């Protein structure tokens, strides 16, 4: 059995088990606030980010880890492992996948760069599943094929917390921001083939929540969902409210609540909340 190093970026949420796992490595992304650079999760927490966003003079920016960051890590891992399996934020949302692919070209051992087409905890769920497949004796190619099936079954729906932040970060046009703000429209954002899409538009948070719950009801009826991820910006209390309501309705589903992190928070805002699940468990 190959000894595999598991690598991801800082948009993935790592629980304590993954943080302390000897074979898991995380490459930080960069956040730029008023020309000051921060490494996500290293010298800037989500709480600090949201506070700083209130006082910025210029729009915040994020950038993928440079090729050199991956190359330095892969060169180190080459001395200790037989292979590297890297699972990263969607290539349509960041250039992180491209950085890893380029760095891997300078490494002699096998490096699989897997485009999750996702972010935050849905990405993390793929990392965990990949590690489980490896324990079961699956080859790198088998792990990749299994993860592709799970990934492509994912559904993610998010209620954006701040249209202004989405606009300032360059993820929403001025016209769409203006119309959304003037008409009090709440867009429900979905992830479609790794990109952001507007699933629906409603006029209140309550209606948006009910729409999102409806999506889960429909999928659960068809696929019998086992696990759902509740994604939130800064306010865990809102996620707890969603979780209680969902647990009451779906006692057979396991719900996991986790923050979206600083990098995603730059674009989405502290009041962002949504849910995600895989229709195929793998």
Protein Blocks (a to p, Z undefined) as FASTA:
>chain_A
ZZddddddfkbccdfklmmpmkbccddddddeehiacdehklocfklmmmmmmmcfbdcd
dddddfklmmmmmmmmmmmmmbdcdddddfklocklmmmmmmmmmpfbdcddddekpahj
llmmmmmmmmmmmmnopafklmmmmmmmmmmmpccddddfblklmmmnopacfklmmmmm
mnopacddddeehiacdfbdcfbfklmmmmmmmmmmmmmmmnopabdcdddfklmmlmmm
mmmmmmmmmmmbccddddebjmlmmmnopkbccddddfbgZZ
